[in-house]
């Protein structure tokens, strides 16, 4: 039945594709934009070198480079996706690499509004860090969100301060909570990004983390399995001390993801359940799947176990 789940469709989790289709009346394609931002733990404000796992080249599409104006990247992004996604009825400008609120407000205003002025662009998604927003920026985004679809996508990565320190995030979890709450209070759509399998975190830690995340005022969430990318500090750490890391096999990860989904607040829309990088960056055999193949396996597993997002929400561990 269509009304079997609170999100009003037949899939066993609150799927982003269905949410977008219901909101806009059809498929909306994200277009990645590199606007040349940096991060406070790269430019020396808080540190150097960035997060230990981070290499933006591993997920930037070929058309997406900061040397090109925003408008040109949108044009080339539309052409890039045209053959695969012909049924898109509009676009979201996804400011993706690094921290896309880390600049003076006037610069942000110019970049965002250049993107929003392009025909067919319905809104913007801003990937950023929780320590890279302030009252002035949030007030402006709240104003913008009354006219357009605006999402601030915060890199949460972990709820544990010990983990955040190990991966060189440069902020604590309280900073994350404050940023999400202040954004939500203003009516801005809030998204989050979590990495599953960071060093030192057990499966029990991860499942408890889901309970913590479920109480935040998040609209959307992305889960990525830990991908140790060649050329990162974490890549060097893994090469020297592989025993410190838990690398999930695909079936093992999907089993854990089912248990995560069962505990996740059913009101949170799930954008992704895993990551995907080009094989040239990924040293781990067994993950040579496209994301859509992983998703098919995941949904089959939910069906086989007759379970769904939120089935165990608020059940104490």
Secondary structure, DSSP 4 states (H G I P E B T S, - for coil): -GGGSTTSSSSSS-BHHHHHHHHHSSEEEEEEE------TTTSSSS-SS--TT--GGGT--TT--TTS-HHHHHHHHHHHHHTT-TTEEEEEEEE-SS-TT-S-HHHHHHHHHHHHTSTTEEEEEEEE-GGG--HHHHHHHHHHHTTSEEEEEEEEE-S-HHHHHHTT-SS-HHHHHHHHHHHHHTT-EEEEEEEET-TT--HHHHHHHHHHHHTS--SEEEEEE---BTTSHHHHHHHH-GGG-----HHHHHHHHHHHHHHS-TTSEEEESS----TTTB--TT----HHHHHHHHHHHHHHTT--TTTTTT---
